């Protein structure tokens, strides 16, 4: 039984499908997390030297189902108080299905760099600036135009057989409920949505040889689906007739869940990857080439920049350098002087997104000597990540004309919240204090809050005050030092990738 008298039923079951695990969590009618009601299952991605990063759709679907099993088992009879299911998933995923909603392709994730040449071809053939203005997205391997071009060239038979192209979020609903709505949030992450008009970009679809009926039906936050298929209704009777709200991009829900629902609070996330995002009603904002502009719903946008690196870079360095586990290695890093290693790193272990969008970029380390240590490389990796985020930060300040009124930076994501040294490095590099969010599961909480808003149990998520820890303040002398390291990284970037 759930004994906390401060909790307010009904509850929302929130599913968070990330790039290494799935979670199921419970939130009450105010958006508060229910203690000890969380289930998590991990899964493995398929990777290759060619750049593939994918997962079998039905394998991942089974993991999601098992996560739901685990949470409902924890709840017992209390599961009858679940009033809705919310869902967030990784943005930009693509899979093709047949007329019976059976997967014909694996789920191709945002990390897959195989379509980088297809993105280059599109850039050479079309007016990328005009497409970016319409869709908020550049031509890049992570978005659907390049993925679809790649599949048409590499797997023409599968491409021809595909009845519809969807994200994994819609696949969950189609398999569990038999029907799905594609939210404006997920649609805007494809690079194929005309974000202002809120319709699929027909001219680009035609160019890619995609028929309009091959795209999923669009909807908004309140457009839920009800009625589990017979197999799942028997498995989860408590969820049989509750509304399942459409899947949302995990980046958007991370903003909402950490309390960044207005332009005064910016969401800084470092999980597997990294991003800096701003939520607002940006109808008059055209993103510069380095940034993207997606939708949360018909009213709100999210403007920002994303890196393909974050916790994955730190984990890679940890594994390759064979240092102790990161939490044990951090004391070694903290003893080193800021930028005292003489190293300059371009941290593109998974290609580049913001600001330059070079999907084929690879990691570069300059300045190695016989005196370089594993701790030096690890600290340089932390700093390299901070410099990349600083570049995005500067571009956002310029775009929103906020250089004189810097925002409050609210940080979330497991890699950032678990590392005090990384928090200090990022704050010092950017020259702005960080406010760690107390919402450790920000993406899932954001999905739950938006579901509660759609259910009219919360009037507007923007009315909620962020719950923050004490700020990580800027060390002024370190900021000056990191400014020189930042310029050195930008110089190397220009030499290799300009």
C-alpha positions as a printed NumPy array, in Angstrom:
array([[  0.   ,   0.   ,   0.   ],
       [  1.066,   3.609,  -0.619],
       [  1.025,   5.074,   2.857],
       [  2.189,   8.681,   2.382],
       [ -0.778,  10.871,   3.404],
       [  0.609,  13.824,   1.421],
       [  0.146,  12.025,  -1.891],
       [ -2.919,  12.882,  -3.945],
       [ -4.553,  10.223,  -6.12 ],
       [ -5.244,   9.636,  -8.926],
       [ -1.83 ,   8.535, -10.142],
       [ -0.054,   8.763, -13.492],
       [  2.179,   5.904, -14.594],
       [  5.067,   7.468, -16.513],
       [  7.173,   5.427, -18.93 ],
       [ 10.623,   6.758, -19.774],
       [ 12.359,   4.947, -22.642],
       [ 16.003,   6.006, -22.769],
       [ 18.93 ,   4.854, -24.871],
       [ 20.142,   2.265, -22.369],
       [ 17.206,   1.484, -20.113],
       [ 13.479,   1.871, -19.641],
       [ 11.829,   3.091, -16.457],
       [  8.314,   3.053, -15.074],
       [  7.535,   5.543, -12.315],
       [  4.459,   6.705, -10.455],
       [  3.407,  10.323,  -9.876],
       [  0.475,  11.685,  -7.912],
       [ -2.091,  14.28 ,  -9.003],
       [  0.251,  17.153,  -8.047],
       [  3.191,  15.73 ,  -9.998],
       [  5.053,  14.462,  -6.946],
       [  6.965,  11.213,  -7.374],
       [  5.542,   8.35 ,  -5.319],
       [  8.378,   6.946,  -3.177],
       [  9.551,   3.395,  -3.83 ],
       [  7.416,   3.057,  -6.932],
       [  9.949,   2.753,  -9.719],
       [ 10.99 ,  -0.102, -11.995],
       [ 13.929,  -0.147, -14.379],
       [ 15.198,  -2.581, -16.993],
       [ 18.315,  -2.219, -19.116],
       [ 18.855,  -3.287, -22.701],
       [ 21.706,  -3.452, -25.202],
       [ 21.989,  -1.489, -28.423],
       [ 23.325,  -3.001, -31.634],
       [ 26.431,  -1.12 , -32.761],
       [ 28.943,  -1.514, -35.586],
       [ 32.116,   0.067, -36.908],
       [ 30.029,   1.457, -39.772],
       [ 28.149,   3.665, -37.308],
       [ 25.021,   1.601, -36.65 ],
       [ 23.286,   2.244, -33.337],
       [ 19.935,   0.458, -33.34 ],
       [ 17.766,  -1.933, -31.371],
       [ 15.282,  -4.601, -32.369],
       [ 11.811,  -3.059, -31.988],
       [ 10.141,  -6.114, -30.452],
       [ 13.023,  -6.768, -28.07 ],
       [ 12.736,  -3.225, -26.737],
       [  8.935,  -3.48 , -26.646],
       [  9.261,  -6.563, -24.441],
       [ 11.584,  -4.682, -22.089],
       [  9.037,  -1.867, -21.788],
       [  6.279,  -4.387, -21.052],
       [  8.39 ,  -6.087, -18.373],
       [  9.056,  -2.705, -16.757],
       [  5.302,  -2.113, -16.539],
       [  4.884,  -5.612, -15.072],
       [  7.433,  -4.806, -12.382],
       [  5.779,  -1.544, -11.329],
       [  2.265,  -2.964, -11.238],
       [  3.519,  -5.862,  -9.131],
       [  4.952,  -3.356,  -6.656],
       [  1.613,  -1.532,  -6.483],
       [ -0.715,  -4.472,  -6.021],
       [ -4.313,  -3.337,  -5.465],
       [ -3.233,   0.332,  -5.529],
       [ -2.855,   0.012,  -9.288],
       [ -6.6  ,   0.684,  -9.506],
       [ -5.792,   4.328,  -8.697],
       [ -3.818,   4.794, -11.931],
       [ -5.784,   7.256, -14.058],
       [ -3.448,   7.609, -17.065],
       [ -0.224,   6.484, -18.696],
       [  2.314,   9.069, -19.899],
       [  5.263,   8.277, -22.146],
       [  8.503,   9.886, -23.176],
       [ 11.081,   8.311, -25.48 ],
       [ 14.355,   9.262, -27.109],
       [ 13.798,  11.783, -29.872],
       [ 14.521,  11.153, -33.596],
       [ 14.072,   7.346, -33.667],
       [ 12.759,   5.777, -36.873],
       [ 11.355,   2.402, -37.812],
       [  9.272,   1.121, -40.678],
       [  6.177,  -1.042, -40.136],
       [  3.913,  -3.068, -42.408],
       [  0.131,  -2.757, -42.67 ],
       [ -0.254,  -4.924, -39.536],
       [  2.088,  -2.71 , -37.506],
       [  4.861,  -5.31 , -37.549],
       [  8.36 ,  -3.864, -37.567],
       [ 10.232,  -4.212, -40.856],
       [ 13.353,  -2.425, -39.619],
       [ 15.144,  -2.091, -36.306],
       [ 14.647,   1.113, -34.328],
       [ 17.31 ,   3.427, -35.762],
       [ 18.365,   5.754, -32.95 ],
       [ 19.682,   9.307, -32.96 ],
       [ 23.235,   7.999, -32.433],
       [ 23.316,   6.069, -35.71 ],
       [ 25.785,   7.861, -38.014],
       [ 25.443,   5.628, -41.089],
       [ 23.215,   8.205, -42.863],
       [ 25.886,  10.937, -42.681],
       [ 26.602,  10.743, -46.434],
       [ 22.873,  10.871, -47.176],
       [ 22.713,  14.065, -45.111],
       [ 25.602,  15.523, -47.108],
       [ 23.849,  14.621, -50.363],
       [ 20.641,  16.34 , -49.252],
       [ 22.647,  19.39 , -48.236],
       [ 24.126,  19.565, -51.725],
       [ 20.823,  19.017, -53.51 ],
       [ 18.383,  21.153, -51.516],
       [ 18.282,  24.562, -49.852],
       [ 19.153,  23.535, -46.317],
       [ 18.609,  27.025, -44.941],
       [ 15.015,  27.043, -46.229],
       [ 14.361,  23.547, -44.855],
       [ 15.84 ,  24.509, -41.479],
       [ 13.563,  27.548, -41.35 ],
       [ 10.489,  25.365, -42.018],
       [ 11.357,  22.344, -39.876],
       [ 13.712,  23.715, -37.232],
       [ 16.158,  20.909, -38.105],
       [ 19.309,  20.677, -40.222],
       [ 20.182,  17.841, -42.579],
       [ 21.935,  15.411, -40.263],
       [ 22.22 ,  11.684, -39.726],
       [ 20.027,  11.852, -36.609],
       [ 16.956,  13.158, -38.483],
       [ 14.506,  11.284, -40.69 ],
       [ 15.329,  12.826, -44.114],
       [ 18.873,  11.424, -44.025],
       [ 17.717,   8.129, -42.465],
       [ 15.038,   7.638, -45.113],
       [ 17.465,   8.492, -47.919],
       [ 19.948,   6.004, -46.443],
       [ 17.338,   3.226, -46.193],
       [ 16.095,   3.844, -49.741],
       [ 19.651,   3.386, -51.009],
       [ 20.821,   0.556, -48.742],
       [ 17.607,  -1.451, -48.282],
       [ 15.36 ,  -0.637, -51.279],
       [ 13.157,  -3.72 , -50.856],
       [ 12.361,  -2.883, -47.227],
       [ 11.842,   0.744, -48.176],
       [  9.241,  -0.243, -50.775],
       [  7.433,  -2.684, -48.446],
       [  7.054,  -0.202, -45.587],
       [  3.476,   0.845, -44.986],
       [  4.287,   3.623, -42.495],
       [  7.291,   5.3  , -40.904],
       [  6.954,   5.926, -37.175],
       [  8.987,   6.486, -34.027],
       [  9.334,   3.915, -31.289],
       [  6.852,   5.857, -29.146],
       [  4.067,   5.249, -31.677],
       [  5.154,   1.624, -32.012],
       [  4.558,   1.092, -28.281],
       [  1.   ,   2.353, -28.554],
       [  0.237,   0.487, -31.789],
       [  1.405,  -2.811, -30.316],
       [ -0.209,  -2.319, -26.887],
       [ -3.395,  -0.503, -27.926],
       [ -3.697,  -1.048, -31.675],
       [ -3.678,   2.67 , -32.425],
       [ -1.42 ,   5.689, -31.917],
       [ -1.238,   9.448, -32.306],
       [  2.048,  11.094, -33.251],
       [  2.47 ,  14.116, -30.992],
       [  3.728,  17.41 , -32.359],
       [  6.677,  16.891, -30.026],
       [  7.766,  13.626, -31.65 ],
       [  6.892,  14.875, -35.14 ],
       [  9.049,  17.987, -34.778],
       [ 12.004,  15.793, -33.824],
       [ 11.872,  14.038, -37.188],
       [ 12.993,  16.99 , -39.309],
       [  9.916,  16.498, -41.512],
       [  7.347,  18.68 , -39.732],
       [  6.535,  22.21 , -40.821],
       [  6.692,  23.469, -37.24 ],
       [  4.783,  26.72 , -37.805],
       [  1.919,  25.155, -39.777],
       [  1.941,  21.924, -37.694],
       [  1.667,  19.665, -40.75 ],
       [  4.048,  17.284, -42.486],
       [  6.326,  19.073, -44.953],
       [  4.839,  17.729, -48.218],
       [  7.515,  19.001, -50.593],
       [ 10.273,  17.306, -48.628],
       [  8.245,  14.089, -48.349],
       [  7.781,  14.084, -52.118],
       [ 11.485,  14.597, -52.681],
       [ 12.235,  11.611, -50.429],
       [  9.621,   9.462, -52.257],
       [  7.442,   9.213, -49.136],
       [  3.691,   9.251, -49.668],
       [  1.608,  11.337, -47.21 ],
       [ -0.258,   8.206, -46.047],
       [  3.063,   6.693, -44.962],
       [  3.358,   9.285, -42.207],
       [  1.576,   8.864, -38.855],
       [ -1.508,  10.835, -37.846],
       [ -0.641,  14.017, -35.957],
       [ -2.209,  15.091, -32.68 ],
       [ -1.598,  17.133, -29.558],
       [ -1.018,  16.462, -25.867],
       [ -4.663,  15.8  , -25.023],
       [ -5.205,  13.288, -27.854],
       [ -4.972,  10.105, -25.845],
       [ -5.69 ,   6.531, -26.911],
       [ -7.683,   4.086, -24.761],
       [ -8.436,   0.375, -24.793],
       [ -5.591,  -2.124, -24.549],
       [ -5.499,  -5.004, -26.99 ],
       [ -6.851,  -8.243, -25.547],
       [ -3.435,  -9.7  , -24.694],
       [ -2.331,  -6.647, -22.734],
       [ -5.736,  -5.945, -21.165],
       [ -5.495,  -9.386, -19.545],
       [ -1.906,  -8.699, -18.498],
       [ -2.583,  -5.193, -17.075],
       [ -6.283,  -4.961, -16.16 ],
       [ -5.737,  -1.718, -14.218],
       [ -4.557,  -0.02 , -17.42 ],
       [ -7.156,  -1.46 , -19.764],
       [ -9.386,   1.603, -20.144],
       [ -7.263,   4.508, -18.879],
       [ -5.995,   7.115, -21.376],
       [ -2.492,   6.564, -22.759],
       [ -1.17 ,   9.964, -23.769],
       [  0.95 ,  10.287, -26.914],
       [  4.707,   9.814, -26.709],
       [  6.761,  12.963, -26.192],
       [ 10.431,  13.681, -26.826],
       [ 12.507,  13.069, -23.714],
       [ 14.324,  16.383, -24.197],
       [ 11.057,  18.303, -24.02 ],
       [  9.839,  16.441, -20.956],
       [ 13.22 ,  16.885, -19.219],
       [ 12.683,  20.648, -19.477],
       [  9.195,  20.457, -18.003],
       [ 10.157,  17.938, -15.317],
       [ 13.041,  20.05 , -14.046],
       [ 10.861,  23.176, -13.865],
       [ 12.162,  24.867, -17.03 ],
       [  8.814,  25.823, -18.541],
       [  9.599,  29.489, -19.226],
       [ 12.491,  31.363, -20.899],
       [ 13.855,  32.497, -17.514],
       [ 14.91 ,  28.942, -16.621],
       [ 17.052,  26.957, -19.067],
       [ 17.432,  23.197, -18.91 ],
       [ 21.001,  21.872, -18.976],
       [ 21.033,  18.091, -19.232],
       [ 23.924,  15.664, -19.35 ],
       [ 22.795,  12.058, -19.512],
       [ 23.989,   9.719, -22.253],
       [ 24.158,  12.832, -24.446],
       [ 23.962,  16.519, -23.55 ],
       [ 21.681,  19.433, -24.352],
       [ 20.836,  22.998, -23.425],
       [ 17.188,  23.888, -24.019],
       [ 14.77 ,  26.798, -23.559],
       [ 10.96 ,  26.517, -23.52 ],
       [  8.718,  29.328, -24.692],
       [  6.147,  30.526, -27.209],
       [  8.767,  31.288, -29.865],
       [  6.533,  32.017, -32.849],
       [  8.829,  34.832, -33.984],
       [ 12.163,  33.01 , -33.488],
       [ 14.085,  31.507, -36.397],
       [ 16.843,  29.261, -35.101],
       [ 20.375,  30.037, -36.3  ],
       [ 22.179,  27.253, -38.198],
       [ 23.749,  25.748, -35.066],
       [ 20.493,  25.334, -33.119],
       [ 17.199,  23.52 , -33.564],
       [ 13.593,  24.454, -32.818],
       [ 11.076,  21.729, -31.951],
       [  7.552,  21.776, -30.607],
       [  6.267,  20.569, -27.259],
       [  2.66 ,  21.124, -28.3  ],
       [  0.522,  23.521, -30.328],
       [  1.46 ,  26.404, -28.01 ],
       [  5.013,  25.809, -26.815],
       [  8.364,  25.34 , -28.502],
       [ 11.731,  24.189, -27.243],
       [ 14.794,  25.935, -28.68 ],
       [ 18.269,  24.578, -28.12 ],
       [ 21.329,  22.657, -29.104],
       [ 22.261,  19.046, -28.437],
       [ 25.57 ,  17.215, -28.301],
       [ 25.932,  13.555, -29.161],
       [ 28.317,  13.298, -26.221],
       [ 27.712,  13.277, -22.483],
       [ 27.846,  10.338, -20.15 ],
       [ 28.752,   8.138, -23.132],
       [ 32.015,  10.104, -23.581],
       [ 32.892,   9.833, -19.887],
       [ 32.073,   6.118, -19.826],
       [ 34.179,   5.548, -22.955],
       [ 37.156,   7.364, -21.435],
       [ 36.698,   5.42 , -18.213],
       [ 36.715,   2.105, -20.109],
       [ 39.555,   2.887, -22.523],
       [ 41.835,   4.427, -19.921],
       [ 41.11 ,   1.627, -17.428],
       [ 40.915,   4.109, -14.567],
       [ 38.778,   3.294, -11.524],
       [ 35.033,   3.728, -11.803],
       [ 34.182,   7.37 , -12.464],
       [ 32.987,   8.06 ,  -8.938],
       [ 36.3  ,   6.742,  -7.606],
       [ 38.403,   8.491, -10.273],
       [ 36.922,  11.935,  -9.64 ],
       [ 39.132,  12.677,  -6.595],
       [ 42.127,  12.247,  -8.925],
       [ 40.608,  14.722, -11.387],
       [ 39.74 ,  17.282,  -8.722],
       [ 43.397,  17.492,  -7.662],
       [ 44.452,  18.643, -11.153],
       [ 44.599,  22.317, -12.079],
       [ 41.957,  23.58 , -14.541],
       [ 43.237,  23.134, -18.109],
       [ 46.628,  22.167, -16.683],
       [ 47.168,  19.128, -18.871],
       [ 48.044,  20.776, -22.192],
       [ 45.431,  18.716, -24.028],
       [ 42.777,  19.825, -26.487],
       [ 39.937,  17.416, -27.265],
       [ 37.178,  17.409, -29.838],
       [ 34.897,  14.931, -28.044],
       [ 32.957,  13.564, -31.017],
       [ 32.801,   9.857, -30.167],
       [ 29.315,   9.757, -31.746],
       [ 29.665,  12.474, -34.374],
       [ 28.749,  16.13 , -33.978],
       [ 25.342,  17.741, -33.728],
       [ 25.243,  21.35 , -32.467],
       [ 26.755,  23.604, -33.49 ],
       [ 28.4  ,  22.358, -36.702],
       [ 26.337,  19.228, -37.482],
       [ 29.223,  17.118, -38.796],
       [ 27.744,  13.638, -38.354],
       [ 30.939,  12.031, -39.603],
       [ 33.205,  13.899, -37.16 ],
       [ 35.325,  11.761, -34.873],
       [ 37.118,  12.32 , -31.577],
       [ 40.466,  14.122, -31.763],
       [ 43.041,  14.536, -28.981],
       [ 45.85 ,  17.053, -29.488],
       [ 48.789,  17.732, -27.185],
       [ 49.554,  14.22 , -25.936],
       [ 53.037,  13.713, -24.514],
       [ 54.959,  11.132, -22.532],
       [ 53.854,  12.981, -19.404],
       [ 50.114,  12.753, -20.125],
       [ 48.291,  10.633, -17.556],
       [ 44.937,   8.87 , -17.528],
       [ 43.66 ,  11.485, -15.054],
       [ 44.794,  14.242, -17.447],
       [ 42.809,  12.685, -20.296],
       [ 39.75 ,  12.195, -18.132],
       [ 39.774,  15.782, -16.878],
       [ 40.389,  17.064, -20.406],
       [ 37.34 ,  15.064, -21.512],
       [ 35.172,  16.72 , -18.842],
       [ 36.436,  20.132, -19.927],
       [ 35.956,  19.397, -23.631],
       [ 32.318,  18.564, -22.978],
       [ 31.92 ,  21.8  , -21.001],
       [ 33.429,  23.842, -23.858],
       [ 30.98 ,  22.363, -26.36 ],
       [ 28.062,  23.271, -24.093],
       [ 29.524,  26.757, -23.648],
       [ 29.399,  27.23 , -27.427],
       [ 25.699,  26.288, -27.449],
       [ 25.084,  28.576, -24.468],
       [ 26.605,  31.554, -26.261],
       [ 24.542,  30.905, -29.385],
       [ 21.328,  30.735, -27.354],
       [ 22.107,  33.967, -25.506],
       [ 22.668,  35.702, -28.837],
       [ 19.526,  34.268, -30.446],
       [ 17.266,  35.278, -27.544],
       [ 19.039,  38.623, -26.953],
       [ 19.702,  37.739, -23.319],
       [ 23.389,  38.615, -22.989],
       [ 22.531,  41.28 , -20.393],
       [ 20.033,  39.142, -18.484],
       [ 21.534,  35.65 , -18.194],
       [ 19.059,  32.88 , -17.339],
       [ 19.027,  30.525, -14.399],
       [ 20.607,  27.256, -15.548],
       [ 18.803,  24.248, -14.081],
       [ 20.787,  21.047, -14.437],
       [ 19.536,  17.488, -14.646],
       [ 20.631,  14.137, -16.068],
       [ 22.403,  11.304, -14.307],
       [ 25.91 ,  12.096, -15.574],
       [ 25.736,  15.719, -14.404],
       [ 23.863,  15.299, -11.125],
       [ 26.158,  12.476, -10.015],
       [ 29.37 ,  14.487, -10.536],
       [ 30.167,  17.584,  -8.494],
       [ 33.441,  18.097, -10.347],
       [ 31.607,  18.107, -13.708],
       [ 29.089,  20.62 , -12.334],
       [ 31.905,  22.951, -11.252],
       [ 33.733,  22.615, -14.58 ],
       [ 30.58 ,  23.404, -16.587],
       [ 29.642,  26.371, -14.377],
       [ 33.18 ,  27.793, -14.554],
       [ 33.402,  27.305, -18.334],
       [ 30.034,  28.975, -18.985],
       [ 30.508,  31.709, -16.411],
       [ 27.049,  31.14 , -14.94 ],
       [ 25.966,  29.309, -11.794],
       [ 24.226,  25.942, -12.081],
       [ 21.171,  24.999, -10.021],
       [ 20.901,  21.204,  -9.656],
       [ 17.31 ,  20.039,  -9.915],
       [ 15.909,  17.864,  -7.145],
       [ 13.882,  16.007,  -9.795],
       [ 16.251,  13.133, -10.53 ],
       [ 13.83 ,  11.595, -13.052],
       [ 13.097,  14.828, -14.881],
       [ 12.028,  13.274, -18.208],
       [  9.475,  10.933, -16.632],
       [  8.191,  13.67 , -14.335],
       [  7.788,  16.041, -17.27 ],
       [  5.724,  13.473, -19.169],
       [  3.544,  12.983, -16.081],
       [  3.097,  16.745, -15.565],
       [  2.021,  17.288, -19.17 ],
       [ -0.457,  14.419, -18.846],
       [ -1.844,  16.016, -15.663],
       [ -2.14 ,  19.321, -17.527],
       [ -4.04 ,  17.576, -20.336],
       [ -6.313,  16.023, -17.698],
       [ -6.865,  19.527, -16.225],
       [ -5.539,  18.428, -12.85 ],
       [ -2.745,  20.997, -13.217],
       [ -3.772,  24.317, -14.845],
       [ -0.394,  25.046, -16.47 ],
       [  2.999,  23.445, -15.868],
       [  4.549,  26.928, -16.147],
       [  2.925,  27.792, -12.813],
       [  5.072,  25.225, -11.001],
       [  8.18 ,  26.524,  -9.228],
       [ 11.39 ,  24.589,  -9.891],
       [ 12.674,  22.659,  -6.879],
       [ 16.392,  23.342,  -6.814],
       [ 19.429,  22.681,  -4.678],
       [ 21.951,  25.348,  -3.675],
       [ 23.731,  26.787,  -6.72 ],
       [ 27.141,  25.709,  -7.955],
       [ 28.804,  29.116,  -8.129],
       [ 31.38 ,  30.279, -10.683],
       [ 35.061,  30.474,  -9.758],
       [ 36.11 ,  33.665, -11.574],
       [ 39.774,  32.71 , -11.948],
       [ 38.842,  29.288, -13.345],
       [ 36.467,  30.976, -15.794],
       [ 39.38 ,  32.989, -17.226],
       [ 41.505,  29.836, -17.554],
       [ 38.704,  27.912, -19.237],
       [ 38.184,  30.815, -21.63 ],
       [ 41.648,  30.141, -23.026],
       [ 40.971,  26.394, -23.233],
       [ 37.692,  27.108, -25.021],
       [ 39.451,  29.257, -27.623],
       [ 42.07 ,  26.541, -28.144],
       [ 39.328,  23.986, -28.777],
       [ 37.551,  26.319, -31.216],
       [ 40.843,  26.848, -33.068],
       [ 41.373,  23.085, -33.444],
       [ 37.748,  22.702, -34.545],
       [ 38.156,  25.343, -37.244],
       [ 41.351,  23.732, -38.496],
       [ 39.774,  20.29 , -38.851],
       [ 36.054,  20.809, -39.469],
       [ 35.292,  24.36 , -40.584]])
